[in-house]
Amino acid sequence: MLIEERLEEILKIVNNRGSITAKEACTVLNVSNDTSRRDFIRLANRGLVQRTHGGIISKKNAIYEYAARANDRVLNNREKKVSIVQEAIQLINEGDTIILDGGTTAYEMAKLLGVFRNLTVLTYGLNCAYELSQHDNISTIIFGGIVSNQSMAALGPDAVNMIRHYHADKLFLAANAMTIGKGLMTPNRMQADIKKELIKIANDVIVIADSSKINKTALFTFCSFEDISTLVTDKNADEHFTRELEQKGIRVIISN
């Protein structure tokens, strides 16, 4: 494959998905790591992509510009997050009304929901809403509020009040940190308020969180493990932690 053909293929992938790592490019294009990195530099020098640690981000719209600003969070543990959400979508039924939390794991999940023929999704994540808006078979409702430049999410009292008018079958909930004693945590007070309200309106609360969040703490607790039914995490999860959850009656799903 010629250089320009390779660059065109990489650009097509990154514009469709939002980001790509050097490792992924090597696999897709069957090239060496050095070749993929040189291709990334070529595309970045032309102003077509934004380079990040270990990969590139599309610059085609504001949603991906957010990802560029938060590149460490986007690419960090991405493989684990993708495997987690691949397990999580198995818990969704056609016709469900679901809530997608904010954050990069929820965004990875949003990318997979196009396979459903009939789905209603509630979210306060602008990146998730944008991704879902591309599918005619998904009815997307976004909770409006103060836009956070850091998390690309709608927060604040307006979003909280809007949430109270809705009801959902399942909530897919993210967390920045969690311990058995302190529960699920986030460093953002407004995000904690949003999460508390989302839990109230869902029949079933499913946590999607990679193993790096386990046995870590953050500033605000937004729920205890008694509020959730299921944790979907990856195979590197602390066994003592997952065993304790199962003893509490919480279902633990481990992704490959």
N, C-alpha and C positions, 0 to 999 in steps of 0.2 A: 504494500500500500504506500502510495506517495505521501510526502509530508502534508500537502494541502488537503488530500483526501482524509488523512488522519485527523487533522485539525478540524475539518468540517464535521467529522463523526463525533469528536469530543464535544464540540460546541453544541451539536444537536442533543447529545445526552445531557449535558449540564443545563441546557435551557429547558429541557423536559422535566428534569428531576430537581433542579435547583443547585445541586452540588455533585462533585465527584472527587474521589481520592485518587492518589497516584496508584495505589494498589489495585483499585477497581479498574482504572484505565489500562493497566498492564494485562489484566485478565481479559477484558473485553476486546482489546486490540491486539493482543498477543505480542506485546513489545516489552522491552526491558524497563526497569524502574527509571534509569537515566533518561531513556527516550521519552517516557511520559512526562517527566519533570521538565525536559527541554520544550516539549510541546505546550505545557502549561505556561512556561515563560513566554513563548511566542504569542500565545493568545492574550496573555496579560499585557504584553507590550503593545498590542494592537488595541487595547482598551475594551476588549470583548468580554473579559472575565475579571474577577477579583481573586488574586492569590491568597491562600490561607495556609495555615500550618498543616502540611500534608495533602493539600488538594486545592481545588478552585471552586468559586461560587459564581453563579450566573449574575449578570448585571442588567438583565432585561426588565426588571421592575423593582418597585420599592420593597416588596416582600423579601426579595433575595438580597437587597442592599442591607436589610436588617440582619440577614444571615451572615453577611460579610462582617458586620460590626461585631457579631457574636460568634465568630468562626470557631473559637475553641469549644464552645458549647455544642455547635452544630456537628463538628467532626469527632468530638470526644466520645468514645464508646459507641459510635454510630452502628457498627455491626451488631452489637448487643441490643441496641434499641430496635433495630429492624427485626431481629429474631423475636424479640418480645412482642412487638405489635403483630407479627405474623401469627403468633399464638392467640393474641387478644381478639383478633377479628373473628376467630372461630366461635367466640361467645356471643356474636351478634346474629340475630335472626332477621330475615326479610320482614319489612314492615315495622321494625323497631324504631323508637325515638331514643336516640342516645345523646349523651353530652360528651364532648371532647374538652378536656382541660387545656390550659395553655402549656407552652414549652415544646422542646425539640422532640421528645418522644411522641407527644400527641400529634405533632406535625408529620412525623414519619407514619403514624397511623392514618392520618388524613389521606396520605398518598395512596393507600391501599383500598379505600372505601368505594372506589369506582366500580368494583366488581358486583356491588349490590344493585338490584333492580328497583328497590323501593326502600328508602331510608330517609329519616328526618334527623338532622344533626344540629344540636345547639352548641354554641361555642362562644368564648370571648377572645379567642386567639385570632388575630387578623390574618396571620399566615395560614392557619387552618381554614378559615372562611374563604380565603382566596383560592386555595387548592380545591376545595369542595365546589366552588362556584363553577368550575369547568365541567361538572357532570349534571346533565339534565335529570338523571334518575335520583338525585339527592336533593332534598329540600333543606336548605341551610338557613338557620336563624342565628344572627349574631347579637350578643348582648352589648349594647352601646354604653360607652362611658369615657373616661379620660384615657387617652392613648399613651401607653408607656413606651418611650423610645427604646428602653432597654429590653423589654420582653415582647414588644409588638403585640400588646394585649390591651383590651378595653377594661379599665378598672374603675373603682370609686363607687360612691353611693348610687348613682344612676344605674350602673350595671347591676348592683345588688338588688335594687328595687325591681328591675325588669325580670331578673331571675325568678322572683317570687310569684310571677304570674304563670309559670310553666311547670310541666311535670314530665318526667322521662322514665323509660324502662331501665336504662343502664347509664352509669357515669363511669367514664374512664379517667381516673384521677392520677395526676402526677405528684411527685414530692421531691424536694431538694435534699431531704434528709429524713431518716427514720430510725427510731430505737424502740425496743419493746416498752420501756418505761415512759418515754416522752411522746410516743406516737409519731405522727407524720408532721413534718415541719417545712417551712419556707422562710427565707430571709426578708420577704416583703409583706408588710402589714396589710396593704390593700388586697394583695393576692390571697392572703390568708382569709380575709373577709369574704372574698368571692368563693373560695373553695368551701367554706362552711355552709354557704347558702346552696351551693350545688349539691352537697351531700343531702340536704333536707328534701330536695325535690326529686331524688332518684330512688327507684325501687331497689336497685342493686348497685353497690359501689365496688368497682374493680380498680385496683391500683396497678398502674403500669410504671415500673421503676427498675432501672438496672442496678446491679449489685454494688456499684460505687456509692449508692445512696444509703446503704445499710450500715447501721451502727455509727452514723454521723448525726450531728445536731445542727440546727439553724435557729434563728432568732424567735420565730413564732410557731407554736403548735396549732394546727387547724383541725385535727381530729385524733381520736385514739383508734386502736385497732378494733375495738368493739363496733366501730361505725362501718367497717368494711366487710365484704364477704370473701374477696379473692385478691391474691397478690400474684401478678405475672412478672417474673424476673428471669435472670439468666443463670446459667449453670455455675457461675462463680459465686453465687450467693452463699453467705455464711450458713452452714448447715445447722448450727445451734440456733440461729435466728429463725430459720424457716421451720425447724422442728417445734419451737415454742409457739409459733403462729398456728401450726396444725393442731397443737394441743389445745389452743383456744377455739378450735372449730373453724378456723379460716382455711380456705382452700388455697394451696400454693401450686402454681403452674410454673415449671421450669422450662425455659426455651432451650433449644439446641445451640 
